[in-house]
Amino acid sequence: MRSIRVAAVLVLAGIMAVMVCAPAFAEERLVIYTSMKESLVGGIVEGFGKKYPGVVVDYQSDGAGKLMEKIAAERESGEILADIIWTSEVPDFYNMKKEGILEQYKTPLIDEIINPFDDYEGYFTAARLGTLGIAINTSRIKNPPSQWEDLFKPEYKGAFAIADPLYSGTAYMSIAMLAKQFGWEFLEKLGVNQARVGQGSGQVVDDTLSGELAASLAVDYVANARIAEGAGIALFFPPELLMAPSPIAIFKGSPNLEAAKKFVDYLFSYEAQTLIAGEGTLSVRNDVKTPEKFMLPNAGEVLERSIKVDYIELMDKREELLKRFTNALGSGE
């Protein structure tokens, strides 16, 4: 009789243990690979966590090129470890779509957002419209640039930098647009004026702030974050705008598909897009405006004035473009 009671107690204890541990096992986990900086993605992940406390989000932030290398290595090993990819190198998304590794998902909020892709099918969706301009050190440059050709002037000789397009998606997109608009002669003239290649989009802005550089090709929210801190830099936009959409996509076969869909939907919500605009870059929602203090063009103007490129063509010409860029900026050495 005693053995039966002991067994019953053990069974009850086991049931209680399962009940206590159940919430931990019930948590959904989400892994995001992104090239967005902490200042942008951190607040969004925090806001998502408050809305969906049952979903644990881990994100890894790195340059688009390095993330694609990581994904390639994981595919070689048999499994992509991330659920979501969010970068600014649009051709990568066309390539991943072509290779069949993206989930087709159209957020229910699609009619509320600005879509820069004419061939949109839902495999990836632009989550922001990143702009790039010329950031200057206001102590070194007294006459702000008004056109791209100003970068050929003596005050920029050996003192202007572009982030390495091998790893920076925004830099890669930018040189493709500049070459499309002005020809490779433009980049060769930058090389003659000893333009430099920086480590990343954040580093070239920091080097401009420190005075090591007089100017740099700068991502809007990266430069605006420094300006908001009182840094001695300013951001200027020539008439021909550089706009790099930042798509987000879900990997096909994600074990956390429903959580991934929740995150994508949250990213396009008014709340999350307001956070994006508040960091000094352009929201894709029609009802979210960028604060005036950032002095950015509005989204409609950016779409109209931005240099247009063929993303599919860029997908096939990446190696050629990177090689020509390296040769062009080496022409002044």
C-alpha positions in Angstrom: 0.0 0.0 0.0 2.9 2.3 0.9 4.5 1.7 -2.4 1.4 2.7 -4.2 1.2 6.0 -2.3 4.9 6.7 -3.0 4.3 6.0 -6.7 1.3 8.4 -6.7 3.4 11.1 -5.1 6.1 10.7 -7.7 3.6 10.8 -10.5 2.1 14.0 -9.1 5.5 15.5 -8.6 6.4 14.8 -12.2 3.2 16.4 -13.4 3.8 19.5 -11.4 7.4 19.7 -12.7 6.1 19.6 -16.3 3.6 22.3 -15.5 6.3 24.5 -14.0 8.6 24.0 -16.9 5.9 24.3 -19.6 6.1 28.1 -20.0 9.8 27.9 -20.7 9.3 25.2 -23.4 6.3 27.2 -24.8 8.4 30.2 -25.7 8.9 30.7 -29.4 12.4 31.7 -30.5 13.3 33.9 -33.5 16.7 34.5 -35.0 17.3 37.5 -37.2 20.3 38.3 -39.4 20.4 42.0 -40.2 22.8 44.7 -41.4 20.8 47.4 -39.5 22.7 49.1 -36.7 21.8 48.6 -33.1 20.3 52.1 -32.9 17.7 51.1 -35.4 16.9 47.4 -34.8 17.2 47.5 -31.0 14.1 49.5 -30.3 12.1 47.5 -32.8 13.1 44.2 -31.1 12.2 45.7 -27.7 8.8 46.9 -28.9 8.1 43.5 -30.5 9.0 41.8 -27.3 6.5 43.9 -25.3 3.7 43.0 -27.8 4.7 39.3 -28.0 6.4 38.4 -24.7 6.2 34.7 -25.6 8.7 35.2 -28.5 12.4 35.4 -27.6 14.3 37.3 -30.3 18.0 37.0 -31.0 19.6 39.1 -33.7 23.0 39.3 -35.2 24.0 42.5 -36.8 26.8 42.6 -39.4 27.5 43.9 -42.9 25.3 42.4 -45.7 28.3 40.8 -47.4 29.4 39.0 -44.2 25.9 37.9 -43.5 25.6 36.4 -46.9 28.9 34.5 -46.4 27.5 33.2 -43.1 24.3 32.1 -44.8 26.2 30.3 -47.6 28.3 28.5 -45.0 25.2 27.4 -43.1 23.5 26.2 -46.3 26.6 24.1 -47.0 26.3 22.6 -43.6 22.7 21.8 -44.2 20.7 24.3 -42.2 20.2 28.1 -42.2 20.2 29.1 -38.5 18.2 32.3 -39.0 14.5 32.7 -39.5 14.6 36.3 -41.0 17.1 38.3 -43.1 16.9 42.1 -43.2 19.6 44.0 -45.1 20.0 46.7 -47.7 21.6 44.8 -50.6 18.5 44.3 -52.7 20.2 42.0 -55.4 20.8 39.4 -52.6 17.1 39.1 -52.1 16.5 38.5 -55.8 19.2 35.9 -55.7 17.8 34.1 -52.6 14.3 34.2 -54.2 15.8 32.6 -57.4 17.5 29.9 -55.3 14.1 29.1 -53.6 15.2 29.8 -50.0 12.7 32.5 -49.2 9.1 32.1 -47.9 6.4 33.9 -49.9 4.6 36.0 -47.4 2.6 39.2 -48.0 1.9 41.1 -44.8 -1.8 42.1 -44.3 -0.5 45.7 -44.0 0.9 45.7 -47.6 -1.8 48.2 -48.8 -0.7 50.7 -46.1 3.0 50.9 -47.2 5.1 52.3 -50.0 6.4 49.5 -52.2 9.4 50.4 -54.4 9.4 47.1 -56.3 7.4 46.9 -59.5 7.8 43.1 -59.6 6.7 42.6 -56.0 5.5 39.0 -55.2 5.9 38.9 -51.4 9.2 37.0 -51.1 10.7 40.1 -49.7 9.3 43.5 -48.7 11.0 46.9 -48.2 10.9 47.8 -44.5 12.5 51.2 -44.9 13.8 53.5 -47.7 17.4 54.2 -46.8 18.9 57.4 -48.3 22.6 58.2 -48.6 24.2 61.6 -48.8 27.5 63.3 -48.3 28.4 63.8 -44.6 31.0 66.5 -44.0 33.1 67.5 -41.1 31.9 71.1 -40.6 35.3 72.2 -39.3 37.1 71.0 -42.4 34.6 71.8 -45.1 33.3 75.4 -45.2 31.4 75.2 -48.5 28.9 72.3 -48.4 28.7 70.2 -51.5 25.7 70.8 -53.7 26.4 68.2 -56.4 28.3 64.9 -56.6 31.0 66.4 -58.8 32.1 68.6 -55.8 33.8 65.5 -54.4 36.5 66.1 -57.1 37.6 69.4 -55.4 41.0 69.7 -53.7 39.5 69.9 -50.2 38.3 66.3 -50.6 41.6 64.9 -51.9 42.5 61.8 -49.9 39.8 62.8 -47.4 36.6 61.3 -48.7 35.6 57.7 -48.1 33.0 55.1 -49.1 32.3 52.0 -47.0 33.6 48.8 -48.5 30.9 47.6 -50.9 32.2 44.0 -50.5 30.5 44.0 -47.0 28.2 47.0 -46.9 24.9 46.6 -48.8 24.2 50.4 -48.9 27.7 51.0 -50.3 27.3 48.4 -53.0 23.9 49.8 -54.0 25.4 53.3 -54.0 28.3 52.7 -56.3 25.9 50.8 -58.7 23.6 53.8 -58.8 26.5 56.4 -59.2 28.0 54.3 -62.0 24.6 54.0 -63.7 23.9 57.8 -63.5 27.4 59.2 -64.2 29.3 56.4 -65.7 32.5 54.7 -64.4 34.4 57.9 -65.2 32.8 59.4 -62.0 34.3 56.7 -59.8 37.6 56.9 -61.7 37.8 60.6 -60.9 37.1 59.9 -57.3 40.1 57.5 -57.5 42.2 60.3 -59.1 41.3 62.4 -56.1 42.4 59.6 -53.8 39.1 58.6 -52.4 39.3 55.9 -49.8 37.5 52.7 -48.9 36.4 52.5 -45.3 35.6 49.6 -43.1 31.8 50.0 -42.8 29.0 52.6 -42.9 29.3 53.5 -39.3 33.1 53.7 -39.4 33.3 56.2 -42.3 30.9 58.5 -40.5 32.9 58.2 -37.2 36.1 59.0 -39.2 34.4 62.0 -40.6 33.4 63.1 -37.1 36.9 62.7 -35.8 38.4 64.8 -38.6 40.4 61.9 -40.1 38.1 62.4 -43.1 36.7 65.6 -44.5 33.6 63.8 -45.8 32.1 60.4 -46.5 29.2 58.7 -48.3 26.8 58.3 -45.4 23.7 56.3 -44.6 21.0 58.7 -43.3 20.2 57.3 -39.9 23.9 56.6 -39.1 24.9 60.2 -39.8 21.7 61.6 -38.1 22.4 59.7 -34.9 25.7 61.5 -34.6 24.2 64.8 -35.5 21.5 64.3 -32.8 24.4 63.9 -30.3 25.8 67.3 -31.3 28.5 66.0 -33.5 30.3 68.5 -35.8 29.0 66.9 -39.0 26.3 67.7 -41.5 24.5 65.7 -44.2 23.8 66.9 -47.7 21.9 65.4 -50.6 22.8 66.2 -54.2 19.9 66.4 -56.7 20.4 62.8 -57.9 19.3 60.8 -54.8 20.8 57.5 -53.7 18.0 55.4 -52.2 18.6 51.8 -51.1 15.5 49.9 -49.9 16.0 47.6 -47.0 14.0 44.4 -47.6 13.0 41.9 -45.0 12.3 38.2 -45.8 11.6 35.0 -44.0 13.7 31.9 -44.8 11.8 29.0 -46.3 11.5 26.1 -43.9 11.8 28.3 -40.8 10.8 26.3 -37.8 9.4 29.5 -36.3 7.3 30.5 -39.2 4.4 32.0 -37.2 6.7 34.0 -35.0 8.5 35.2 -38.1 5.3 36.4 -39.6 4.4 38.2 -36.4 7.7 40.0 -36.5 7.3 41.1 -40.2 3.8 42.3 -39.5 5.0 44.3 -36.4 7.8 45.8 -38.5 5.2 47.3 -40.8 3.0 48.6 -38.0 2.6 52.2 -37.3 4.5 51.8 -34.0 7.6 50.1 -35.5 7.7 52.4 -38.5 7.5 55.4 -36.2 10.6 54.1 -34.4 12.3 53.8 -37.8 11.4 57.4 -38.8 12.5 58.6 -35.4 16.0 57.3 -36.1 16.4 59.6 -39.1 15.6 57.4 -42.0 12.5 57.0 -44.2 9.5 54.9 -43.1 7.6 52.9 -45.8 4.2 53.7 -44.2 2.2 56.5 -45.9 1.0 57.8 -42.5 4.4 58.0 -40.8 6.4 61.2 -41.4 10.1 61.7 -40.7 10.7 64.3 -38.0 11.6 67.7 -39.6 14.8 68.0 -37.6 16.4 65.4 -39.8 15.8 67.5 -43.0 15.3 64.4 -45.1 13.3 64.4 -48.4 9.9 62.8 -48.1 9.4 59.3 -49.4 7.5 60.3 -52.5 10.2 62.7 -53.5 12.9 60.1 -52.9 11.1 57.6 -55.1 10.9 60.2 -57.9 14.4 61.7 -57.6 16.3 58.5 -56.8 18.7 56.9 -59.4 17.0 53.8 -60.8 18.8 50.5 -61.3 18.0 47.1 -62.5 18.3 44.9 -59.4 18.2 41.6 -61.4 21.0 42.9 -63.6 23.0 43.9 -60.5 22.5 40.4 -59.1 24.3 38.9 -62.1 27.1 41.5 -62.2 28.2 41.8 -58.6 31.7 40.4 -59.1 32.2 42.6 -62.1 31.0 45.7 -60.3 33.2 45.1 -57.3 36.2 44.6 -59.5 35.6 47.8 -61.5 35.1 49.7 -58.3 38.4 48.5 -56.9 40.2 49.4 -60.1 38.5 52.8 -60.2 39.5 53.8 -56.7 43.0 52.5 -57.3 43.4 54.8 -60.2 44.8 57.7 -58.2 47.5 55.7 -56.3 
